[in-house]
Amino acid sequence: MKTRYETLSKRVNNRSGEYRKVFYLIGLVLTLFSSACESVTEEPARQQDYSNCRYEKPEAIFYDGLPQISDHHFKIQGNGGSEESFVLSGMVAINILQYGCDFRTQEFIFDLGTTANCEQAGDCTREVVQIMQALSRLGPEYHVFREWARAIKDISAQIRLGRATEVGDGFWVKVDQDRSFGHTTLKLTLSEKA
């Protein structure tokens, strides 16, 4: 009799080719979408040369005027990465760090503002999945976040706090938390390297 882990592992491995296609499309959609967006509150900084990179310089994923988004800011960092921040539904402060020339990494930092019930990896992963689903409801161009939520949920039993977990061939997720001073901060890292 197979254990639940073996069954899940087999299912994830069987679907890894499917996930690779989905994540390739996710990257393509985000790249195309971010290129189409207007520049949003971009602060001048030393620009990194992206001419020999697989990815172009990071651009804002979200923008002012979206329902449930307030206090939106975007800036290019001196190291060639970017930082985007906003408040979702007046409740969750979100920072998104993007960096990488040939291997893009995106860090989503969710400041929940209160102490969330997030003592184990499964609890934190559920919170992250719910926030990603909320982001996917901002408009059709954000449905890619629903796919990330689904992929993360599918491997949630394998996720350990602070450790990268492969979600598909060459795509990794890491969930972490920081609980201090009466509030919880969750961090989701999406990357092409462990």
C-alpha positions in Angstrom: 0.0 0.0 0.0 1.4 3.4 -1.0 1.8 6.1 1.5 0.1 9.5 0.9 3.5 11.0 0.2 4.3 8.4 -2.4 1.0 9.0 -4.2 1.4 12.8 -4.0 5.0 12.6 -5.2 4.0 10.4 -8.1 1.2 12.8 -9.0 3.5 15.8 -8.9 6.2 14.0 -10.9 3.7 13.0 -13.5 2.5 16.5 -13.8 5.9 18.2 -13.8 5.9 18.5 -17.6 2.5 20.1 -17.3 3.7 22.4 -14.6 6.8 23.4 -16.7 4.5 24.5 -19.5 2.2 26.4 -17.1 5.1 28.2 -15.4 6.7 29.0 -18.8 3.4 30.6 -19.8 3.2 32.3 -16.4 6.6 33.9 -16.9 5.7 34.9 -20.5 2.4 36.4 -19.4 4.0 38.3 -16.5 6.7 39.6 -18.8 4.3 40.6 -21.5 1.9 42.1 -19.0 4.6 44.1 -17.1 5.9 45.4 -20.4 2.4 46.7 -21.3 1.8 48.4 -18.0 2.5 52.1 -17.5 5.5 53.0 -15.5 4.3 53.5 -11.9 6.0 55.8 -9.5 9.4 54.6 -10.6 12.2 56.3 -8.7 15.5 56.8 -10.6 18.3 54.5 -9.7 21.5 53.2 -11.2 20.3 51.0 -14.1 21.7 47.5 -14.7 22.4 46.5 -18.3 19.9 43.8 -19.2 21.0 43.5 -22.9 22.7 40.1 -22.4 20.1 38.8 -20.0 17.3 36.2 -20.5 14.9 38.6 -18.8 14.3 42.3 -19.2 14.5 44.6 -16.3 11.7 44.0 -13.7 8.6 46.1 -14.1 5.5 46.6 -12.0 3.1 43.7 -11.9 0.2 45.7 -10.4 -0.8 49.3 -10.9 -2.9 52.1 -9.3 -6.5 52.0 -10.0 -7.0 48.3 -9.5 -9.9 47.4 -7.3 -8.8 46.5 -3.7 -5.3 48.0 -4.3 -4.2 51.1 -2.4 -0.9 52.9 -1.7 0.9 51.3 -4.7 4.6 52.1 -5.2 7.2 50.7 -7.6 10.9 51.4 -7.9 14.0 49.9 -9.5 16.7 49.1 -7.0 20.3 49.9 -7.5 21.2 46.2 -7.7 19.0 45.8 -10.9 16.1 44.4 -9.0 12.8 46.0 -8.2 10.5 46.6 -5.2 6.8 46.9 -5.5 4.5 47.6 -2.6 0.8 48.0 -2.0 -2.1 47.2 0.4 -4.6 44.6 -0.6 -8.2 45.1 0.5 -7.1 47.5 3.2 -5.8 44.6 5.2 -2.6 42.9 3.8 0.5 44.9 3.1 2.3 43.3 0.2 5.9 43.8 -1.0 7.2 42.1 -4.1 10.9 41.9 -4.8 12.0 40.9 -8.3 15.6 40.2 -9.3 17.7 38.1 -11.6 19.2 38.4 -15.0 19.0 34.8 -16.4 17.1 33.2 -13.5 14.3 35.4 -12.2 13.3 35.3 -8.5 10.1 36.9 -7.1 9.7 37.3 -3.3 6.2 38.1 -2.1 6.2 39.4 1.5 2.7 39.5 3.1 2.4 41.5 6.3 -0.8 40.3 7.7 -0.9 42.9 10.4 -2.1 40.5 13.1 -0.9 37.3 14.6 -2.2 34.7 12.1 -2.7 31.0 13.0 0.5 30.0 11.3 2.5 27.8 13.5 3.1 25.0 11.0 4.0 24.9 7.3 0.5 23.7 6.4 -1.2 26.7 8.1 1.2 29.2 6.5 0.8 27.6 3.1 -3.0 27.9 3.3 -2.7 31.6 4.1 -0.3 32.1 1.1 -2.7 30.2 -1.2 -5.6 32.3 -0.1 -3.7 35.5 -0.8 -2.6 34.3 -4.2 -6.2 33.5 -5.0 -7.3 37.0 -3.9 -4.7 38.5 -6.2 -6.0 36.3 -9.1 -9.4 38.0 -8.7 -8.1 41.4 -9.4 -8.7 40.9 -13.1 -8.3 38.4 -16.0 -4.6 39.4 -16.5 -3.9 38.1 -12.9 -5.4 34.6 -13.3 -1.8 33.4 -13.4 -1.8 33.7 -9.6 -4.6 31.2 -9.5 -2.3 28.7 -11.2 0.4 29.4 -8.7 -2.0 28.9 -5.9 -3.1 25.6 -7.3 0.5 24.4 -7.8 1.4 25.4 -4.3 -1.7 23.7 -2.9 -0.8 20.5 -4.8 2.6 20.2 -3.1 1.6 21.7 0.3 2.2 18.4 2.1 5.9 18.6 1.0 6.5 22.2 1.9 8.6 22.9 5.0 9.1 26.4 6.3 12.3 28.0 5.1 13.1 25.3 2.6 12.7 25.4 -1.2 10.4 22.8 -2.7 10.3 21.9 -6.3 6.9 22.5 -7.8 7.8 21.5 -11.3 10.9 21.0 -13.4 13.1 24.0 -12.7 10.6 25.9 -10.6 10.8 26.2 -6.8 8.7 27.7 -4.1 9.7 28.6 -0.5 7.3 29.6 2.3 8.6 31.2 5.4 7.2 33.2 8.3 8.2 35.8 10.9 6.0 36.3 14.0 7.0 39.2 16.2 5.5 42.2 17.9 1.9 41.0 17.5 1.8 40.4 13.8 2.7 37.7 11.3 4.7 38.2 8.1 4.7 35.5 5.5 7.2 35.2 2.7 6.7 33.3 -0.6 9.6 32.9 -2.9 9.1 31.8 -6.5 12.3 31.0 -8.3 14.0 29.0 -11.0 16.8 27.8 -8.7 16.6 26.2 -5.3 
